[in-house]
Each structure stands twice: as structure tokens, then as C-alpha cells.
Amino acid sequence: MSTAGSPRPFHELVEIVDGILDACDDDVPCIVRHLGELEPEVRNELFISDLLNAYQVFFYFFRIVPDILILEQLDLEPASSLRAGLKIDEVDLLEMHFLIRNSKPVIVIHDGEKAVATFSGGSAFRDGKEYLENPGYS
């Protein structure tokens, strides 16, 4: 995503992603391996761009395949939606949102009015899922 102060022009980011997709087709583990080889600044910019989808970013950070409904939703959303956060699950009155903050994955649990729990890092999804399913015990 080309923004003021961006380290790379947008057309270069497009070329990078095109090369990765040409090498990997739709093989997400392959895409993730190639993303891991990029300079962190470039990779971080791609994580919030329209050039990747939210599932590719999700898999990069968590290395797990979520249930089919979450996977399909993430697959249909551009990674750029992760700037503001993307609702990916809900149980009763709690909602789970996935976002990228300071180039890190964040899972936020909302009760409809406010955030009631926030998890970050590689275990954030697992921790958020556990909280979502057992909010009284976390």
C-alpha cells in the first residue's frame, strides 16, 4: 500500500507479491515461507495492503488453519482490513476481532461496547479463542 514515507513504491510491492503468487499459486504455506524471506519493512507493509488477503496474514502469524467459517471470511477480506480490525468469530455476546497493530497480530475480544480482553503475539488466536469460549475462567 503506497503511503507517504513508504519504503517501497506500490508497483514494486505488486511485483514482489506477483512473484510470490507465481511461485506458490494458492499454497498458503508456500506464500508464508516467501513472506518470511522478505525484509521486515516490506513484509509489514504487505500485511496491511490490498495485495494479500487476511487469511495469508493470519496464517503467517499463527501457523494454524482456523475453522472453515473463519478461514472463508479471512480469505475473502484484503489484508488492509486488518488495520481497523476484522470480526472473525463470536460466541454469545462476545466478538473476536483480528487486527495488526505495530506490525504485530492482535486479537481483541469485544462485548459489544468495549474491549474486554486483548491478546498479542503468536499465541493470540489460541488465547483469544479460549477466552471467547470460557470468559469466566480466563
CORWO-V153644 format. One record per residue. PHI is phi in whole degrees, 0 to 359 (* if undefined). OMEGA is omega as a letter, one per 40 degrees, with the letter a starting at -180 (NA if undefined). NEAR is the number of other ideal C-beta (glycine too) atoms within 10 Angstrom. Layout:
phi | omega | near
PHI | OMEGA | NEAR
PHI | OMEGA | NEAR
//
This chain:
phi | omega | near
* | a | 16
278 | i | 13
228 | i | 9
301 | a | 4
82 | a | 4
297 | a | 14
291 | a | 11
227 | i | 16
295 | a | 10
303 | a | 15
298 | i | 9
289 | i | 13
297 | i | 21
299 | i | 15
297 | i | 12
298 | a | 20
293 | i | 20
302 | i | 11
297 | i | 11
296 | a | 21
292 | i | 17
297 | a | 8
285 | a | 12
245 | a | 17
55 | a | 9
255 | a | 9
282 | a | 11
297 | i | 18
302 | i | 11
294 | i | 14
301 | a | 22
296 | i | 17
300 | i | 14
293 | i | 16
298 | i | 21
295 | a | 10
272 | a | 8
282 | i | 15
299 | a | 11
306 | a | 9
296 | i | 12
291 | i | 16
303 | a | 18
297 | i | 16
292 | i | 22
294 | a | 23
296 | i | 24
235 | a | 21
251 | i | 21
270 | a | 15
275 | i | 21
243 | i | 23
259 | a | 20
296 | i | 24
293 | i | 21
299 | i | 23
290 | i | 26
304 | a | 26
294 | i | 20
303 | a | 21
280 | a | 19
256 | i | 18
54 | i | 11
226 | i | 11
260 | a | 13
286 | i | 19
299 | a | 10
300 | a | 8
293 | i | 10
293 | a | 19
302 | a | 16
298 | i | 12
296 | i | 17
297 | a | 22
295 | a | 14
271 | a | 11
257 | i | 18
290 | i | 16
301 | i | 24
300 | i | 17
290 | a | 19
282 | i | 25
297 | a | 14
271 | a | 10
109 | a | 18
231 | i | 19
290 | a | 12
243 | a | 23
199 | i | 21
205 | i | 14
223 | a | 14
53 | a | 9
262 | a | 10
262 | i | 18
240 | i | 19
255 | i | 23
241 | i | 20
249 | i | 28
213 | i | 19
249 | i | 22
229 | a | 13
53 | i | 7
65 | i | 12
238 | i | 14
284 | i | 22
226 | i | 19
247 | a | 26
241 | i | 21
259 | i | 23
250 | i | 17
258 | a | 13
102 | i | 9
242 | a | 7
209 | i | 7
286 | i | 11
252 | i | 15
201 | i | 17
226 | i | 16
230 | i | 20
222 | i | 17
92 | a | 13
295 | i | 13
258 | a | 13
301 | a | 19
295 | i | 23
300 | i | 13
296 | i | 18
295 | i | 25
296 | i | 21
298 | i | 14
297 | a | 21
300 | a | 19
275 | a | 13
221 | a | 10
296 | a | 16
282 | a | 5
252 | a | 7
264 | NA | 14
//
